[in-house]
Amino acid sequence: MMLVIAATTVGAFLGDLVPYSIGQLMGERALKHLPVGTKRRKAYDWFERELELRGGFILVSTRFIPVGRYLATGTAGVVR
């Protein structure tokens, strides 16, 4: 039973850490392709503000949406 709990804990930790790390690695590169004034840059800036205001709510609520967990943690890594 303890092995199952340990495996679940490691899986949950890595499930958040891997997309966030990939997002961090891609962050600088993504900003280079988002010129100021474009729709994509406005979306990036909006998401950055939303994470600052409601980061905990966004990350917890997206856990219940299929693939949402990976998109939210990956994007959080990009906007740091």
N, CA, C and O of each residue as an XYZ file, in Angstrom:
320
protein
N       0.821     -1.203      0.000
C       0.000      0.000      0.000
C       0.863      1.266      0.000
O       0.554      2.236     -0.692
N       1.938      1.246      0.776
C       2.821      2.413      0.841
C       3.513      2.657     -0.504
O       3.786      3.800     -0.868
N       3.791      1.593     -1.227
C       4.421      1.720     -2.538
C       3.486      2.425     -3.519
O       3.932      3.230     -4.337
N       2.210      2.128     -3.438
C       1.220      2.776     -4.311
C       1.138      4.265     -3.986
O       1.085      5.099     -4.890
N       1.127      4.592     -2.715
C       1.064      6.001     -2.303
C       2.318      6.748     -2.763
O       2.232      7.871     -3.259
N       3.473      6.121     -2.595
C       4.726      6.748     -3.030
C       4.744      6.954     -4.542
O       5.152      8.013     -5.019
N       4.306      5.954     -5.294
C       4.281      6.066     -6.757
C       3.316      7.157     -7.204
O       3.608      7.897     -8.143
N       2.184      7.260     -6.547
C       1.201      8.300     -6.873
C       1.760      9.684     -6.586
O       1.572     10.612     -7.374
N       2.440      9.820     -5.472
C       3.034     11.107     -5.101
C       4.098     11.527     -6.101
O       4.123     12.681     -6.529
N       4.972     10.610     -6.477
C       6.019     10.913     -7.450
C       5.399     11.260     -8.804
O       5.853     12.188     -9.474
N       4.378     10.528     -9.203
C       3.705     10.801    -10.479
C       3.045     12.170    -10.499
O       3.116     12.881    -11.501
N       2.404     12.540     -9.400
C       1.767     13.860     -9.325
C       2.813     14.971     -9.371
O       2.622     15.984    -10.043
N       3.906     14.777     -8.662
C       4.975     15.775     -8.645
C       5.586     15.944    -10.033
O       5.748     17.068    -10.510
N       5.923     14.841    -10.675
C       6.522     14.911    -12.011
C       5.529     15.423    -13.054
O       5.918     16.085    -14.016
N       4.249     15.116    -12.860
C       3.217     15.584    -13.782
C       3.101     17.093    -13.814
O       2.650     17.662    -14.809
N       3.507     17.751    -12.728
C       3.527     19.215    -12.703
C       4.904     19.763    -13.064
O       5.015     20.786    -13.740
N       5.935     19.087    -12.617
C       7.292     19.585    -12.806
C       7.746     19.543    -14.267
O       8.386     20.482    -14.741
N       7.429     18.486    -14.969
C       7.902     18.328    -16.349
C       7.315     19.403    -17.273
O       8.084     20.063    -17.972
N       5.978     19.616    -17.312
C       5.476     20.676    -18.206
C       5.945     22.069    -17.804
O       6.194     22.914    -18.663
N       6.065     22.310    -16.494
C       6.547     23.625    -16.049
C       7.987     23.857    -16.506
O       8.328     24.945    -16.970
N       8.820     22.840    -16.374
C      10.222     22.958    -16.794
C      10.342     23.168    -18.292
O      11.153     23.975    -18.746
N       9.546     22.450    -19.056
C       9.551     22.635    -20.512
C       9.104     24.057    -20.859
O       9.677     24.699    -21.739
N       8.082     24.537    -20.161
C       7.624     25.909    -20.378
C       8.695     26.934    -20.064
O       8.848     27.917    -20.788
N       9.447     26.710    -18.978
C      10.527     27.628    -18.634
C      11.610     27.645    -19.710
O      12.129     28.702    -20.066
N      11.941     26.472    -20.217
C      12.962     26.398    -21.260
C      12.524     27.106    -22.541
O      13.350     27.664    -23.262
N      11.226     27.080    -22.816
C      10.702     27.681    -24.040
C      10.312     29.149    -23.861
O       9.995     29.822    -24.842
N      10.330     29.651    -22.634
C       9.840     30.994    -22.350
C      10.524     32.090    -23.128
O       9.857     32.906    -23.763
N      11.836     32.126    -23.091
C      12.578     33.170    -23.815
C      12.338     33.072    -25.311
O      12.168     34.084    -25.991
N      12.325     31.864    -25.810
C      12.104     31.656    -27.242
C      10.700     32.111    -27.651
O      10.510     32.695    -28.718
N       9.721     31.833    -26.784
C       8.342     32.228    -27.084
C       8.208     33.744    -27.133
O       7.518     34.277    -28.003
N       8.857     34.440    -26.213
C       8.769     35.903    -26.199
C       9.344     36.534    -27.456
O       8.862     37.576    -27.899
N      10.359     35.925    -28.031
C      10.950     36.456    -29.261
C       9.959     36.420    -30.418
O      10.050     37.229    -31.341
N       9.011     35.481    -30.371
C       8.029     35.328    -31.445
C       6.713     36.040    -31.131
O       5.719     35.849    -31.830
N       6.709     36.859    -30.082
C       5.500     37.581    -29.700
C       5.768     39.082    -29.679
O       5.962     39.662    -28.611
N       5.780     39.714    -30.851
C       6.039     41.156    -30.885
C       4.951     41.928    -30.125
O       3.780     41.548    -30.118
N       5.374     43.010    -29.494
C       4.440     43.850    -28.740
C       3.361     44.385    -29.681
O       3.653     44.813    -30.798
N       2.116     44.356    -29.216
C       1.000     44.869    -30.003
C       0.230     43.806    -30.774
O      -0.845     44.095    -31.300
N       0.754     42.577    -30.856
C       0.039     41.521    -31.572
C      -0.980     40.857    -30.647
O      -0.904     40.991    -29.425
N      -1.922     40.150    -31.235
C      -2.946     39.453    -30.450
C      -2.318     38.389    -29.551
O      -2.721     38.217    -28.400
N      -1.338     37.687    -30.087
C      -0.695     36.639    -29.285
C       0.047     37.234    -28.095
O       0.042     36.648    -27.012
N       0.677     38.375    -28.276
C       1.386     39.016    -27.156
C       0.379     39.523    -26.118
O       0.631     39.450    -24.915
N      -0.760     40.035    -26.589
C      -1.797     40.479    -25.654
C      -2.332     39.302    -24.853
O      -2.592     39.431    -23.657
N      -2.500     38.152    -25.506
C      -2.951     36.949    -24.802
C      -1.918     36.498    -23.780
O      -2.274     36.092    -22.674
N      -0.651     36.565    -24.139
C       0.435     36.216    -23.225
C       0.416     37.133    -22.006
O       0.495     36.664    -20.871
N       0.312     38.435    -22.241
C       0.281     39.400    -21.144
C      -0.941     39.195    -20.256
O      -0.848     39.298    -19.033
N      -2.088     38.904    -20.873
C      -3.311     38.644    -20.108
C      -3.135     37.423    -19.210
O      -3.483     37.468    -18.030
N      -2.602     36.342    -19.755
C      -2.439     35.137    -18.960
C      -1.430     35.354    -17.834
O      -1.594     34.815    -16.740
N      -0.407     36.127    -18.095
C       0.571     36.438    -17.056
C      -0.093     37.189    -15.897
O       0.153     36.890    -14.728
N      -0.940     38.170    -16.238
C      -1.661     38.909    -15.198
C      -2.618     38.006    -14.431
O      -2.707     38.093    -13.206
N      -3.336     37.137    -15.145
C      -4.286     36.235    -14.493
C      -3.588     35.273    -13.538
O      -4.109     34.981    -12.461
N      -2.418     34.783    -13.924
C      -1.676     33.894    -13.029
C      -1.216     34.632    -11.778
O      -1.181     34.053    -10.692
N      -0.863     35.902    -11.925
C      -0.474     36.677    -10.745
C      -1.656     36.871     -9.811
O      -1.505     36.797     -8.592
N      -2.830     37.119    -10.374
C      -4.012     37.371     -9.554
C      -4.654     36.099     -9.012
O      -5.025     36.043     -7.840
N      -4.787     35.092     -9.846
C      -5.546     33.889     -9.508
C      -4.772     32.605     -9.787
O      -5.372     31.592    -10.147
N      -3.479     32.631     -9.632
C      -2.644     31.486     -9.991
C      -3.054     30.190     -9.321
O      -3.162     29.158     -9.984
N      -3.282     30.227     -8.027
C      -3.669     29.019     -7.310
C      -4.976     28.446     -7.818
O      -5.089     27.239     -8.033
N      -5.967     29.310     -8.013
C      -7.268     28.856     -8.507
C      -7.141     28.241     -9.902
O      -7.727     27.194    -10.175
N      -6.383     28.883    -10.774
C      -6.221     28.390    -12.141
C      -5.553     27.019    -12.138
O      -6.016     26.096    -12.808
N      -4.468     26.889    -11.388
C      -3.732     25.626    -11.396
C      -4.511     24.489    -10.748
O      -4.419     23.345    -11.192
N      -5.277     24.792     -9.702
C      -6.071     23.734     -9.057
C      -7.272     23.364     -9.920
O      -7.565     22.180    -10.085
N      -7.967     24.345    -10.470
C      -9.176     24.046    -11.247
C      -8.866     23.348    -12.569
O      -9.681     22.559    -13.046
N      -7.713     23.619    -13.168
C      -7.400     22.967    -14.440
C      -6.991     21.509    -14.261
O      -6.878     20.780    -15.246
N      -6.771     21.078    -13.046
C      -6.466     19.666    -12.785
C      -7.639     18.764    -13.192
O      -7.441     17.591    -13.506
N      -8.842     19.306    -13.186
C     -10.035     18.511    -13.463
C     -10.463     18.571    -14.925
O     -11.475     17.976    -15.298
N      -9.714     19.273    -15.741
C     -10.005     19.364    -17.176
C      -8.975     18.501    -17.901
O      -7.773     18.681    -17.701
N      -9.427     17.567    -18.740
C      -8.448     16.730    -19.454
C      -7.435     17.597    -20.209
O      -7.818     18.510    -20.940
N      -6.198     17.319    -20.036
C      -5.048     17.997    -20.633
C      -4.865     19.423    -20.084
O      -3.833     20.044    -20.337
N      -5.822     19.933    -19.359
C      -5.729     21.283    -18.805
C      -4.571     21.452    -17.847
O      -3.932     22.503    -17.795
N      -4.310     20.397    -17.085
C      -3.201     20.443    -16.130
C      -1.886     20.726    -16.841
O      -1.094     21.548    -16.379
N      -1.651     20.062    -17.946
C      -0.399     20.221    -18.674
C      -0.316     21.570    -19.369
O       0.745     22.194    -19.398
N      -1.416     22.013    -19.919
C      -1.421     23.319    -20.587
C      -1.211     24.453    -19.584
O      -0.465     25.396    -19.848
N      -1.867     24.353    -18.448
C      -1.751     25.426    -17.443
C      -0.360     25.457    -16.831
O       0.220     26.534    -16.691
N       0.192     24.302    -16.463
C       1.535     24.309    -15.858
C       2.604     24.658    -16.889
O       3.593     25.314    -16.560
N       2.411     24.227    -18.124
C       3.371     24.579    -19.176
C       3.355     26.076    -19.451
O       4.407     26.699    -19.596
N       2.169     26.646    -19.522
C       2.049     28.084    -19.747
C       2.564     28.867    -18.558
O       3.158     29.933    -18.723
N       2.343     28.347    -17.355
C       2.880     29.005    -16.154
C       4.408     29.038    -16.217
O       5.029     30.013    -15.794
N       5.003     27.983    -16.741
C       6.447     27.976    -16.913
C       6.914     28.998    -17.926
O       7.956     29.628    -17.743
N       6.155     29.166    -18.990
C       6.529     30.134    -20.022
C       6.485     31.556    -19.466
O       7.404     32.340    -19.702
N       5.432     31.894    -18.737
C       5.304     33.260    -18.200
C       6.045     33.434    -16.874
O       6.170     34.548    -16.366
N       6.540     32.314    -16.316
C       7.291     32.306    -15.059
C       6.535     32.975    -13.961
O       7.024     33.056    -12.835
